[in-house]
Amino acid sequence: MEQNKSDQQNWKTRITINPKQCGGRPCIRGMRIRVTDILDLLAAGLTQEKILSELPDLEMDDINAAVRYAREKIDHPVFAA
């Protein structure tokens, strides 16, 4: 379980948000590769391996971090009034 906690924190360090870069959109490790770029490639059917070959500065952990970031952003409680 300890490794799981470490993994949960590690992916968050790969996502950076800089108001002066990419319009403040979340990017990977300060590069100009946006989380949405990775998600769009996955949605288009590219495998993780193909994405890594197309964007050689990426690492597999970056792709996983993008997916986890998206999951966290959409997984929020909804309160009924």
Secondary structure by P-SEA (a helix, b strand, c coil): caaaaaaaaaaaaabbbbccccccccccccccccaaaaaaaaaacccaaaaaaacccccaaaaaaaaaaaaaaabbbbbcc
